[in-house]
Each structure stands twice: as structure tokens, then as C-alpha cells.
């Protein structure tokens, strides 16, 4: 927990891209301390690379796209969510093609690969972004904010006008165990009525009932149904939390705080991450073990006027 982490050996995941439908392969390789996380396109001349940082996010429509001058790579969020949950600081991600494999539409294939590779603690302390004051970003009724918390916690609310989804909320302290049990296998979802239009725009060409939850006007088309079958059938909100964790990796350092999301997609998450970076007075870089906080910031309130979650109090 106190030291930076990478993986023990190379591991590869093969598949297809959700939007391109083309074959895709990704390999994770160990990286030295303080290297950070980098994506390398090994199929392009010179093997260009880009650091996983918020300023390199090029697009947020339907998925998060990361890139530089030489290339871009889309649908990074499912893969990155496992990096956030397992606190991987230094990693080389080698990719062939413009999109990360979709797997089964969740993060499980990436989590399983990383666990098979094994983890190595490195001889450098990990620095966290430790939130000390609330940081808020809003876009109409969609919003996201982060408040002080000794750990990483996510509270997410979604609201879709569909009988199988509706309004769902979920709250979870994020660690390796909770991610593996509660989030990693939650699949992406979409609506059958949108498929034709998406494919006309070059999207969802690799989508199927094997790698997404698909909904028609009345219900879920997947014959096996949902993977999380509680009273709320909340695989949908769990997947949105998974997406948010992936987008948090672009902060460039692990977060210590409570992230609260309301109808927040990739664009809002990207704006929140950039707002954190632009708010140096609201967080500090913290080395656990040597600088562990002994007090917790005072409780506070986000008013009902700015928060449809109804005046949530956060007490840590």
C-alpha cells in the first residue's frame, strides 16, 4: 500500500474492438519506479507512446479515447479500471490496433490477466492525491465531485427512462477485494434502437450479446439476463462506477477521496479529473507511511440546490 507497484511479468489479452470490430491485442509489461503508465502502439512505425494523463484524453463520446500526435486508442476505461483498483503505478501497455479488446464488456478479462502476471512492490514510495477540500464539476444536471476521505470511495447514481434500468444508486469503498467481487464483471450496455445509427458512424461494429447488455424497448435481450440480480438488478450502475474508476487513472496518481457521481459519463469524469489537477489548494501529494494524516477534514454539506442526491453529508 505504501510502495509503488508494477507487475511481475508480461501478460497478453487478445480479442476484438467494441467499436471497430477488428482484432485487437494488448500486452501488459512491467515498468520501473516513477515511470507511470504508458500506452505504446507496437503496430505503428517507431512504436509511438503516450502517457496516461488527462491532457491526453482526445474524446469522451461513447468511450474514453487517449492519444497523442501519432495515434489514438479508444475504449480504455474497462482496462484502466483494474489499474485503479489494484493500485498499479508503473506499467507499459503495448497495443496492436486503435482499440483495446472489449472482452466480455466488463473489466474481468484485464483483472484476471493482471492477477496472473502477479504484482511487485517497488523501492519507491507511492504518492497519492489526498483531497483536503471539495472539488466540484457540473454540466447541467450531470455532475461529479470529490470530498475528503481516508481511502477511495465511489457513490454513483444513474437515471435512464427504461423499465429495466430506471434510477439506480450504488456506494462502494474501492479495494482489490470489493472491485473483484462487486464491479469487475459488470458489463457495458446499450440500446438496440441505437445500434444502426452507431454503426453508420463507425461505432459498435464489434458489439454483440457476448460483450454487452443490449436492451430493446421492453427489456433485456441477453438470454442469460443480468449478472447482478439483486432487487435493484443494478449491473448498470456498477458498470458506470467501473467506467469512472478507469477515467480516474488519467489523474496520473492514485486518489484518496470520496467521488460522488450523478449521471456522470466520460466527459464529466474527464472534466472532474482536470478540475482536480487545476485545484492544487484542494489536495496535497501524500506519501502513506511517512505522511499518514492523523486528522480528517471537517464534515461539510453539498446543498440540495446543487446536488440532486438531496444534500448528501459526507462524514469521514
N, C-alpha and C positions, 0 to 999 in steps of 0.2 A: 504493500500500500504506500510506503514511503519512497520507494525507489522507482526509477523509470523501468519500463518493461518493453521487451520485444518478444519475438517468437524464437523457438529453438531451431527450427529447420524449415526449408521451403515446403510449401504445400500448394496444390493447384485445384481449382474448381472449373469444370467445363460445363457449357450449356449453350443457351441462345439468349439473344437480347429481347426484352419485352417489346420494345418499340420497333427495332429494326427487323426482328425475326431471324437475324443472321447468326451463325455460330460465333460464340464468344468464349474466351478462356481467360482466367485470372489466376495469377500466382502471387502468393504472399512470401516475402523474403525477410529475414532479419535485417535490422539496421542498427548502426552504432548509437551510443547515447547522444542526446541533443540533436539528432538528425531530424526528428519529426516524421511526419507521414507524407510520402510522395507517391504519385501515380506516374508510371512510365509506360509509354506506348512502344512496346518492343517490336511491333509490326511496321513501324514507320522509320524512314531513314534517320540515322543518328539517335534513335531511341529517345525522343524528347520527353521531358518530365515536367511535372507541375506540383508544387507544394499544396497540400490540402489545407487551404486557408480561405476565409470568407471573401477576400478580394478577388479570388479566382473562380468564384461562382458566376457562371455566364448566363444561366437560365434557371427558372424555377417553375415553369409550366409543366404540369403532369408529373415531373420528376426533377431532381436537382442535377444540373449539368455543370461539371467542373472543367476548366481548361485554361490554356494559355494561348500564345500566338500561333503555335504549331499544330495544336489539336484540341479536341474536347472529348469528354467522356460523360455519358449520361446514366441516369438511374443508379447513382452512387449510394443512396441513403440506406438501403437494406444492408449492404455490406458494411457501411460505416457504423451502423448502429451497434454491431458486435464489437467494434473497436472501442466505442464509448463505454459499453457495459463492462468489458474486460480490461479497461484502462490500459490500452496499448499505446505507448507514446511514440515509438520509433518503428517504422515499417516501410518497406518498399513494396508497392503493389504494381506488378507487371501485368499489362493488359494487351491482348490482341483484339483489335476492333474498337469501335466507338462506344461500346456499351458494356456494362458489367452484366454477367449472366443473371437471369431472373430467378433461376432455381424453381422453387415451388411457389414463388410470390411472397415468401417470408424471408427472415434472416437466418433460418436454421442451417442451411447448407454452408453458409460462411462461418457461423459459430462452430459447427461440427468440424470444419476444416481447421480452424484456428486451434481448437482444443486438441485435435490430432497432432498438430505441429508442436504443441507444448509451449510454455511460456518461460522466459528467462528474466530475472531481475538484474538490472544493470547497476554499475557502481557510480550512479549519479542520482541525486535527489530529484523527485518529481515536483514540479511547480504547478499549483492549482490556481485557477481564477476564483478567489474566495469572495463571494458577494457580500458587501457590507451595507449597501443601500438599495432600495428598489430601483429596478430599471424596467421601463415600460415601452412597448411599441404597439400602436393601434392603427388599424386601417378600416374605418367604418366600424361595423360591429365585430369584426375579426380583431383579435388582439392576443398578445403574449407578453408576459412579464416574468421577471425572476426576482426573488427576495432571498434574504439571508437564511441559510440552513446548513447545519453541520453534516453534510453528505450531499447526495444528489437525489432529488425527488421530483417527480413529474405528476402534475394533475392536468388532465385533458378532458375537454368537453367538445363533442361534435353534435351537429343537428342537421339531419337530412330529411327531406319530405318524402320518405319512402317507408312503407309499412314494416319492412324488415330491419330498418335502422332507427329512424326517429332521433330522439335526443339521448345520448349516452355520455356518461362521465366515468372516469377511472382515475385512481390515485395510487401511486406506487413509489416506494423507495427503491432506487435502482442499484443493484449489485449483480454479481455474476449469477447467483442463485435465482434471484427474482426475475432477471431477464430471461434466463434459460427456461424457467417454469411458466412465466406469465406473458411474455411478449414475443420471444424469438420465433415461434411458429405461427404468429398471426399474419394472415395473408393480405396482400393488396386487394383492392376491389374496384369494380367499375360497373357501368350500366350498359346493358345490351343495346339500348336505343342510341347510344353514343358511338358504338363501335364503327359503324360505316363511315361516319364523319371523321373519326380519328384516323382510320386507315386511309382515307382520302388525303389526309395531311401527312401521311408517312409515319403514323403512330400506331401502336398496338398490333403491329403485324405479327408479333410472336406471341400474342396473348391467347390464352385458351383456358378451359376449365381446369387444366392441370397446374396453372400458375397464377390464378386469380379467382376471387369470388366474383361471379357475374350475376347481376340482378336484372330481371325483367320488370314489367310494371307491377306485378303482384307478389314476387318473392325471389328466392334464391334459386338459381338454375343448377348449381352444382349438385349432383345426385347424392354426394356424401354429406351435404349440409355444412354446418359450421364446426370448427374445431373447439370453440369455447361455447358451451351450451348451458351457461347459467341462465337464470331467469331473464337477464337482460340480453343474452346472446351477443355479447359485446366484443366479438372479434374485430369489429370495425374500429372502435375507438382504441383498442390495443394496438392495431396496426398504425394508427395515426401517432401514437406515442412512440412506436418503433421508428417511424419516419423522423420524428422530432429529435430523437437521440442521434440518428445519423447526421442530421443537419448540424447538431451541436459540435460535431468533430471539427467543423471548419473554424471554430474558435481558436484552434491551434494549441490549446491546453485544456486539461480536464476541468470541469466546472464543479464548484461546490456551491449549491444553491437550490432553491425550490422553484421550478419552472411551472408556470400556470398558463394553460393554453385554452383559448376559446375560438373554435372554428379556424384555427391557425394552420395553414398549409405551408408549403415550402417557401413561398415568398415572404410570408410573415416571419417564419423562423430565420430566414436569411437576414431580414431587417433587424430582428432582435439580436442576433449574433453581432452584427455590425454596430448596433447601439451599445452593446456591452463593451466592445473594443473602443468605442468613442467616448466611454464614460469612465476614465481612469480613476476618478474620485469616488466611484461607487463599488470598486472591487480592489483587492490587492493580491499580488502574486505571493503565494504562501507555500512554504515547504513544510509538509507534515512531519512530525517528529522533532524538528528543530524549532518550528514556529507555530505549534499547535495552539489555536485560540483557546483561551481559558474562560472567556465570556462570550455570550451570544448576543448579537444586536437586539435592541429593544423591539418588542412586538409592534405592529402597525396595522393600519387598515387601508385597503383599497375600496373606495366608496362605491356604492351601488350605481352611482351615476356613470362611472367609467367601467364598471365590471358587471356584466350580466350574470356572473356567478353569485351575485347577491352578497356584496360586502364581505368577502372572504377575509377572515382574520388568520394571519399566519403567526403562530407562536412556536418558537424553536427552543 
